Amino acid sequence: MLKKRVDIGFIIRKVFLERKKSGKITVEKFAKELGCERSRIYPTIFNKMSIDTDLLVRISKILDYPFLLEYFEEDKPIVVYLALIEIDSLRMEEMKEDPTVKIIQTWSSV
């Protein structure tokens, strides 16, 4: 089931700040990987209620966070399905031994 309203820019900003605090990314690096100027990050991403899907997928890969899942309630079949799609897009072969992947695969077979 879809959530009623998602402020995706706020969520992206929150995840970005967590990654920045841990030293995993800077605004400059984030902007460079997105192919935009640093000054455009706040108005085009962090301050937006909605974002183009292709851009959201790119941001998900850069910040290593499945932002598409934010649009759904905790409905197991949908969440598991979307998580599997996300894992596949992040090169599942490289993640085969990850315990989280094994848990999601187990859930999907239930």
VMD Tcl script that builds the backbone (N, CA, C; Angstrom):
set m [mol new atoms 330]
animate dup $m
set s [atomselect $m all]
$s set {name element resname resid chain x y z} {
  {N N MET 1 A 0.843 -1.174 0.000}
  {CA C MET 1 A 0.000 0.000 0.000}
  {C C MET 1 A 0.893 1.245 0.000}
  {N N LEU 2 A 0.525 2.215 -0.818}
  {CA C LEU 2 A 1.295 3.448 -0.893}
  {C C LEU 2 A 1.061 4.326 0.323}
  {N N LYS 3 A 2.117 5.016 0.744}
  {CA C LYS 3 A 1.971 6.018 1.795}
  {C C LYS 3 A 1.264 7.219 1.188}
  {N N LYS 4 A 0.600 7.994 2.022}
  {CA C LYS 4 A -0.149 9.132 1.507}
  {C C LYS 4 A 0.757 10.232 0.969}
  {N N ARG 5 A 1.785 10.596 1.700}
  {CA C ARG 5 A 2.645 11.706 1.306}
  {C C ARG 5 A 4.074 11.420 1.743}
  {N N VAL 6 A 5.016 11.582 0.841}
  {CA C VAL 6 A 6.418 11.361 1.156}
  {C C VAL 6 A 7.190 12.609 0.737}
  {N N ASP 7 A 7.894 13.217 1.678}
  {CA C ASP 7 A 8.777 14.342 1.367}
  {C C ASP 7 A 10.144 13.744 1.077}
  {N N ILE 8 A 10.328 13.289 -0.156}
  {CA C ILE 8 A 11.526 12.537 -0.519}
  {C C ILE 8 A 12.780 13.389 -0.411}
  {N N GLY 9 A 12.677 14.676 -0.688}
  {CA C GLY 9 A 13.846 15.555 -0.546}
  {C C GLY 9 A 14.343 15.603 0.887}
  {N N PHE 10 A 13.411 15.670 1.841}
  {CA C PHE 10 A 13.769 15.671 3.256}
  {C C PHE 10 A 14.455 14.359 3.644}
  {N N ILE 11 A 13.924 13.246 3.146}
  {CA C ILE 11 A 14.499 11.936 3.462}
  {C C ILE 11 A 15.892 11.805 2.848}
  {N N ILE 12 A 16.043 12.249 1.610}
  {CA C ILE 12 A 17.360 12.204 0.970}
  {C C ILE 12 A 18.349 13.053 1.759}
  {N N ARG 13 A 17.928 14.247 2.154}
  {CA C ARG 13 A 18.803 15.129 2.939}
  {C C ARG 13 A 19.216 14.458 4.246}
  {N N LYS 14 A 18.270 13.814 4.914}
  {CA C LYS 14 A 18.557 13.129 6.180}
  {C C LYS 14 A 19.592 12.010 5.981}
  {N N VAL 15 A 19.394 11.176 4.961}
  {CA C VAL 15 A 20.337 10.083 4.677}
  {C C VAL 15 A 21.692 10.664 4.267}
  {N N PHE 16 A 21.668 11.703 3.415}
  {CA C PHE 16 A 22.916 12.335 2.995}
  {C C PHE 16 A 23.701 12.832 4.210}
  {N N LEU 17 A 23.031 13.514 5.136}
  {CA C LEU 17 A 23.720 14.062 6.315}
  {C C LEU 17 A 24.297 12.957 7.196}
  {N N GLU 18 A 23.599 11.828 7.279}
  {CA C GLU 18 A 24.145 10.678 8.022}
  {C C GLU 18 A 25.424 10.174 7.360}
  {N N ARG 19 A 25.391 10.054 6.025}
  {CA C ARG 19 A 26.571 9.589 5.283}
  {C C ARG 19 A 27.712 10.606 5.387}
  {N N LYS 20 A 27.360 11.879 5.333}
  {CA C LYS 20 A 28.364 12.941 5.437}
  {C C LYS 20 A 29.017 12.928 6.816}
  {N N LYS 21 A 28.206 12.768 7.843}
  {CA C LYS 21 A 28.720 12.740 9.217}
  {C C LYS 21 A 29.701 11.583 9.417}
  {N N SER 22 A 29.441 10.459 8.764}
  {CA C SER 22 A 30.325 9.294 8.905}
  {C C SER 22 A 31.523 9.371 7.944}
  {N N GLY 23 A 31.597 10.452 7.164}
  {CA C GLY 23 A 32.733 10.650 6.276}
  {C C GLY 23 A 32.660 9.903 4.961}
  {N N LYS 24 A 31.477 9.384 4.622}
  {CA C LYS 24 A 31.344 8.591 3.393}
  {C C LYS 24 A 31.132 9.428 2.142}
  {N N ILE 25 A 30.706 10.682 2.313}
  {CA C ILE 25 A 30.439 11.520 1.137}
  {C C ILE 25 A 30.509 12.992 1.532}
  {N N THR 26 A 30.750 13.830 0.542}
  {CA C THR 26 A 30.718 15.278 0.718}
  {C C THR 26 A 29.709 15.844 -0.282}
  {N N VAL 27 A 29.309 17.084 -0.081}
  {CA C VAL 27 A 28.384 17.716 -1.016}
  {C C VAL 27 A 29.034 17.793 -2.397}
  {N N GLU 28 A 30.314 18.084 -2.420}
  {CA C GLU 28 A 31.032 18.187 -3.695}
  {C C GLU 28 A 31.015 16.856 -4.448}
  {N N LYS 29 A 31.304 15.778 -3.743}
  {CA C LYS 29 A 31.328 14.453 -4.365}
  {C C LYS 29 A 29.920 14.049 -4.826}
  {N N PHE 30 A 28.931 14.323 -3.999}
  {CA C PHE 30 A 27.542 14.013 -4.327}
  {C C PHE 30 A 27.132 14.746 -5.605}
  {N N ALA 31 A 27.432 16.039 -5.659}
  {CA C ALA 31 A 27.093 16.838 -6.837}
  {C C ALA 31 A 27.821 16.312 -8.080}
  {N N LYS 32 A 29.094 16.005 -7.922}
  {CA C LYS 32 A 29.881 15.504 -9.054}
  {C C LYS 32 A 29.299 14.192 -9.585}
  {N N GLU 33 A 28.953 13.272 -8.687}
  {CA C GLU 33 A 28.402 11.982 -9.114}
  {C C GLU 33 A 27.034 12.136 -9.775}
  {N N LEU 34 A 26.297 13.181 -9.401}
  {CA C LEU 34 A 25.004 13.441 -10.033}
  {C C LEU 34 A 25.146 14.267 -11.299}
  {N N GLY 35 A 26.334 14.832 -11.507}
  {CA C GLY 35 A 26.566 15.640 -12.694}
  {C C GLY 35 A 25.943 17.017 -12.614}
  {N N CYS 36 A 25.923 17.594 -11.414}
  {CA C CYS 36 A 25.376 18.942 -11.265}
  {C C CYS 36 A 26.298 19.784 -10.382}
  {N N GLU 37 A 26.007 21.067 -10.313}
  {CA C GLU 37 A 26.804 21.951 -9.474}
  {C C GLU 37 A 26.386 21.810 -8.020}
  {N N ARG 38 A 27.344 22.016 -7.138}
  {CA C ARG 38 A 27.100 21.916 -5.696}
  {C C ARG 38 A 25.935 22.809 -5.262}
  {N N SER 39 A 25.864 23.996 -5.831}
  {CA C SER 39 A 24.828 24.971 -5.452}
  {C C SER 39 A 23.421 24.520 -5.848}
  {N N ARG 40 A 23.303 23.515 -6.697}
  {CA C ARG 40 A 21.999 23.031 -7.151}
  {C C ARG 40 A 21.445 21.887 -6.293}
  {N N ILE 41 A 22.257 21.348 -5.382}
  {CA C ILE 41 A 21.813 20.195 -4.580}
  {C C ILE 41 A 20.586 20.535 -3.728}
  {N N TYR 42 A 20.635 21.644 -2.992}
  {CA C TYR 42 A 19.489 21.981 -2.132}
  {C C TYR 42 A 18.227 22.291 -2.927}
  {N N PRO 43 A 18.283 23.185 -3.921}
  {CA C PRO 43 A 17.023 23.500 -4.621}
  {C C PRO 43 A 16.492 22.373 -5.506}
  {N N THR 44 A 17.362 21.534 -6.051}
  {CA C THR 44 A 16.869 20.504 -6.982}
  {C C THR 44 A 16.669 19.138 -6.352}
  {N N ILE 45 A 17.191 18.922 -5.148}
  {CA C ILE 45 A 17.046 17.608 -4.513}
  {C C ILE 45 A 16.504 17.731 -3.091}
  {N N PHE 46 A 17.262 18.342 -2.204}
  {CA C PHE 46 A 16.898 18.363 -0.783}
  {C C PHE 46 A 15.596 19.111 -0.495}
  {N N ASN 47 A 15.238 20.087 -1.299}
  {CA C ASN 47 A 14.029 20.882 -1.046}
  {C C ASN 47 A 12.838 20.469 -1.902}
  {N N LYS 48 A 12.899 19.310 -2.544}
  {CA C LYS 48 A 11.815 18.853 -3.416}
  {C C LYS 48 A 10.939 17.810 -2.720}
  {N N MET 49 A 9.631 17.935 -2.916}
  {CA C MET 49 A 8.694 16.935 -2.391}
  {C C MET 49 A 8.711 15.679 -3.255}
  {N N SER 50 A 8.978 15.848 -4.546}
  {CA C SER 50 A 9.033 14.694 -5.444}
  {C C SER 50 A 10.228 14.849 -6.376}
  {N N ILE 51 A 10.720 13.712 -6.854}
  {CA C ILE 51 A 11.909 13.689 -7.704}
  {C C ILE 51 A 11.696 12.652 -8.800}
  {N N ASP 52 A 12.216 12.933 -9.978}
  {CA C ASP 52 A 12.164 12.013 -11.100}
  {C C ASP 52 A 12.710 10.639 -10.680}
  {N N THR 53 A 12.069 9.583 -11.132}
  {CA C THR 53 A 12.444 8.224 -10.735}
  {C C THR 53 A 13.877 7.872 -11.114}
  {N N ASP 54 A 14.295 8.231 -12.316}
  {CA C ASP 54 A 15.674 7.927 -12.726}
  {C C ASP 54 A 16.683 8.609 -11.807}
  {N N LEU 55 A 16.403 9.859 -11.460}
  {CA C LEU 55 A 17.286 10.586 -10.546}
  {C C LEU 55 A 17.274 9.929 -9.167}
  {N N LEU 56 A 16.101 9.502 -8.719}
  {CA C LEU 56 A 15.991 8.859 -7.413}
  {C C LEU 56 A 16.793 7.555 -7.365}
  {N N VAL 57 A 16.772 6.797 -8.443}
  {CA C VAL 57 A 17.552 5.551 -8.501}
  {C C VAL 57 A 19.046 5.874 -8.456}
  {N N ARG 58 A 19.471 6.909 -9.180}
  {CA C ARG 58 A 20.890 7.309 -9.141}
  {C C ARG 58 A 21.293 7.740 -7.743}
  {N N ILE 59 A 20.442 8.506 -7.078}
  {CA C ILE 59 A 20.723 8.952 -5.713}
  {C C ILE 59 A 20.786 7.745 -4.784}
  {N N SER 60 A 19.897 6.785 -4.981}
  {CA C SER 60 A 19.898 5.558 -4.167}
  {C C SER 60 A 21.230 4.834 -4.264}
  {N N LYS 61 A 21.761 4.749 -5.474}
  {CA C LYS 61 A 23.043 4.066 -5.667}
  {C C LYS 61 A 24.185 4.847 -5.040}
  {N N ILE 62 A 24.181 6.162 -5.195}
  {CA C ILE 62 A 25.248 6.991 -4.639}
  {C C ILE 62 A 25.252 6.924 -3.116}
  {N N LEU 63 A 24.065 7.020 -2.504}
  {CA C LEU 63 A 23.975 7.037 -1.041}
  {C C LEU 63 A 23.753 5.647 -0.445}
  {N N ASP 64 A 23.663 4.638 -1.299}
  {CA C ASP 64 A 23.469 3.261 -0.848}
  {C C ASP 64 A 22.261 3.149 0.087}
  {N N TYR 65 A 21.112 3.597 -0.432}
  {CA C TYR 65 A 19.871 3.584 0.350}
  {C C TYR 65 A 18.697 3.392 -0.622}
  {N N PRO 66 A 17.772 2.462 -0.332}
  {CA C PRO 66 A 16.649 2.193 -1.244}
  {C C PRO 66 A 15.496 3.195 -1.075}
  {N N PHE 67 A 15.640 4.386 -1.628}
  {CA C PHE 67 A 14.640 5.442 -1.443}
  {C C PHE 67 A 13.265 5.075 -1.981}
  {N N LEU 68 A 13.181 4.231 -2.991}
  {CA C LEU 68 A 11.871 3.846 -3.530}
  {C C LEU 68 A 11.002 3.175 -2.471}
  {N N LEU 69 A 11.621 2.498 -1.532}
  {CA C LEU 69 A 10.848 1.822 -0.480}
  {C C LEU 69 A 10.141 2.806 0.436}
  {N N GLU 70 A 10.571 4.056 0.451}
  {CA C GLU 70 A 9.932 5.072 1.299}
  {C C GLU 70 A 8.487 5.343 0.879}
  {N N TYR 71 A 8.134 4.963 -0.324}
  {CA C TYR 71 A 6.788 5.232 -0.821}
  {C C TYR 71 A 5.767 4.156 -0.442}
  {N N PHE 72 A 6.206 3.127 0.245}
  {CA C PHE 72 A 5.316 2.035 0.586}
  {C C PHE 72 A 5.214 1.815 2.076}
  {N N GLU 73 A 4.022 1.386 2.504}
  {CA C GLU 73 A 3.815 0.998 3.897}
  {C C GLU 73 A 4.560 -0.301 4.146}
  {N N GLU 74 A 4.546 -0.768 5.352}
  {CA C GLU 74 A 5.226 -2.020 5.701}
  {C C GLU 74 A 4.405 -3.222 5.249}
  {N N ASP 75 A 4.164 -3.293 3.973}
  {CA C ASP 75 A 3.431 -4.402 3.391}
  {C C ASP 75 A 4.462 -5.385 2.848}
  {N N LYS 76 A 4.638 -6.496 3.545}
  {CA C LYS 76 A 5.735 -7.427 3.271}
  {C C LYS 76 A 5.906 -7.820 1.804}
  {N N PRO 77 A 4.874 -8.262 1.102}
  {CA C PRO 77 A 5.111 -8.687 -0.285}
  {C C PRO 77 A 5.677 -7.576 -1.168}
  {N N ILE 78 A 5.158 -6.370 -1.044}
  {CA C ILE 78 A 5.650 -5.263 -1.865}
  {C C ILE 78 A 7.066 -4.889 -1.451}
  {N N VAL 79 A 7.299 -4.780 -0.149}
  {CA C VAL 79 A 8.629 -4.390 0.342}
  {C C VAL 79 A 9.681 -5.412 -0.076}
  {N N VAL 80 A 9.368 -6.681 0.059}
  {CA C VAL 80 A 10.320 -7.727 -0.328}
  {C C VAL 80 A 10.580 -7.676 -1.828}
  {N N TYR 81 A 9.525 -7.530 -2.612}
  {CA C TYR 81 A 9.682 -7.459 -4.066}
  {C C TYR 81 A 10.569 -6.276 -4.460}
  {N N LEU 82 A 10.293 -5.104 -3.898}
  {CA C LEU 82 A 11.089 -3.926 -4.226}
  {C C LEU 82 A 12.523 -4.051 -3.725}
  {N N ALA 83 A 12.689 -4.663 -2.568}
  {CA C ALA 83 A 14.040 -4.869 -2.044}
  {C C ALA 83 A 14.829 -5.791 -2.964}
  {N N LEU 84 A 14.179 -6.820 -3.484}
  {CA C LEU 84 A 14.864 -7.726 -4.412}
  {C C LEU 84 A 15.250 -7.013 -5.703}
  {N N ILE 85 A 14.376 -6.139 -6.192}
  {CA C ILE 85 A 14.714 -5.355 -7.380}
  {C C ILE 85 A 15.919 -4.472 -7.081}
  {N N GLU 86 A 15.914 -3.819 -5.932}
  {CA C GLU 86 A 17.019 -2.943 -5.545}
  {C C GLU 86 A 18.318 -3.730 -5.427}
  {N N ILE 87 A 18.255 -4.885 -4.807}
  {CA C ILE 87 A 19.452 -5.725 -4.660}
  {C C ILE 87 A 19.969 -6.128 -6.031}
  {N N ASP 88 A 19.052 -6.523 -6.915}
  {CA C ASP 88 A 19.465 -6.917 -8.255}
  {C C ASP 88 A 20.161 -5.769 -8.968}
  {N N SER 89 A 19.640 -4.556 -8.804}
  {CA C SER 89 A 20.242 -3.409 -9.475}
  {C C SER 89 A 21.591 -3.038 -8.871}
  {N N LEU 90 A 21.885 -3.509 -7.691}
  {CA C LEU 90 A 23.172 -3.223 -7.033}
  {C C LEU 90 A 24.123 -4.416 -7.150}
  {N N ARG 91 A 23.985 -5.157 -8.232}
  {CA C ARG 91 A 24.860 -6.287 -8.535}
  {C C ARG 91 A 24.774 -7.385 -7.472}
  {N N MET 92 A 23.700 -8.127 -7.523}
  {CA C MET 92 A 23.447 -9.182 -6.546}
  {C C MET 92 A 24.591 -10.186 -6.475}
  {N N GLU 93 A 25.265 -10.430 -7.580}
  {CA C GLU 93 A 26.379 -11.381 -7.566}
  {C C GLU 93 A 27.441 -10.982 -6.542}
  {N N GLU 94 A 27.693 -9.679 -6.430}
  {CA C GLU 94 A 28.703 -9.196 -5.488}
  {C C GLU 94 A 28.210 -9.264 -4.046}
  {N N MET 95 A 26.884 -9.374 -3.870}
  {CA C MET 95 A 26.308 -9.307 -2.534}
  {C C MET 95 A 25.790 -10.659 -2.038}
  {N N LYS 96 A 26.034 -11.729 -2.799}
  {CA C LYS 96 A 25.476 -13.038 -2.469}
  {C C LYS 96 A 25.668 -13.443 -1.009}
  {N N GLU 97 A 26.818 -13.180 -0.461}
  {CA C GLU 97 A 27.126 -13.628 0.892}
  {C C GLU 97 A 26.663 -12.662 1.979}
  {N N ASP 98 A 26.086 -11.533 1.591}
  {CA C ASP 98 A 25.611 -10.546 2.563}
  {C C ASP 98 A 24.443 -11.148 3.357}
  {N N PRO 99 A 24.488 -11.125 4.686}
  {CA C PRO 99 A 23.417 -11.709 5.503}
  {C C PRO 99 A 22.061 -11.049 5.257}
  {N N THR 100 A 22.039 -9.758 4.962}
  {CA C THR 100 A 20.779 -9.070 4.695}
  {C C THR 100 A 20.137 -9.619 3.435}
  {N N VAL 101 A 20.929 -9.871 2.421}
  {CA C VAL 101 A 20.407 -10.434 1.170}
  {C C VAL 101 A 19.811 -11.805 1.435}
  {N N LYS 102 A 20.485 -12.615 2.233}
  {CA C LYS 102 A 19.971 -13.952 2.544}
  {C C LYS 102 A 18.633 -13.877 3.273}
  {N N ILE 103 A 18.489 -12.915 4.183}
  {CA C ILE 103 A 17.222 -12.749 4.918}
  {C C ILE 103 A 16.111 -12.365 3.948}
  {N N ILE 104 A 16.379 -11.412 3.057}
  {CA C ILE 104 A 15.363 -10.977 2.088}
  {C C ILE 104 A 14.987 -12.123 1.162}
  {N N GLN 105 A 15.967 -12.904 0.732}
  {CA C GLN 105 A 15.672 -14.052 -0.125}
  {C C GLN 105 A 14.802 -15.067 0.624}
  {N N THR 106 A 15.072 -15.281 1.897}
  {CA C THR 106 A 14.271 -16.192 2.711}
  {C C THR 106 A 12.840 -15.686 2.820}
  {N N TRP 107 A 12.648 -14.382 3.090}
  {CA C TRP 107 A 11.320 -13.793 3.196}
  {C C TRP 107 A 10.564 -13.939 1.885}
  {N N SER 108 A 11.247 -13.765 0.778}
  {CA C SER 108 A 10.556 -13.801 -0.505}
  {C C SER 108 A 10.051 -15.200 -0.854}
  {N N SER 109 A 10.617 -16.209 -0.248}
  {CA C SER 109 A 10.179 -17.567 -0.537}
  {C C SER 109 A 9.071 -18.033 0.400}
  {N N VAL 110 A 8.668 -17.179 1.341}
  {CA C VAL 110 A 7.611 -17.539 2.308}
  {C C VAL 110 A 6.258 -17.357 1.689}
}
mol reanalyze $m
mol bondsrecalc $m
mol representation Tube
mol addrep $m
